[in-house]
């Protein structure tokens, strides 16, 4: 039993602990990284908020077009562990078209 808990050569204790823990994914962090490297949103990732609720990724923020809202959602669909996206991103356009909800 003790031999099973000792790291094999080339494996650190951190790697052993990570392998022993259940496979959990921080969806918010994974989504942030995906958007940070996306060509349409590079440099604008801090304009968004990513919140995890079980396997649902909640996204908030603002974009200037409905097209970019859809591009954002499509990019996030490939994030490992995401089963559903609650896209609460508002479309705010200087031409008066907007999806912003009045509270």
Buried (B, 14 or more C-beta within 10 A) or exposed (E): EEEEEEEEEEEEEEEBEEEEEEEEEEBBEBBBBBBBEBEEBEEBBEEBBBBBEEEEBBBBBBBEEEEBBEBBBEBBEEBEBBEEBEBEBEBBEEEEEEBEEEE
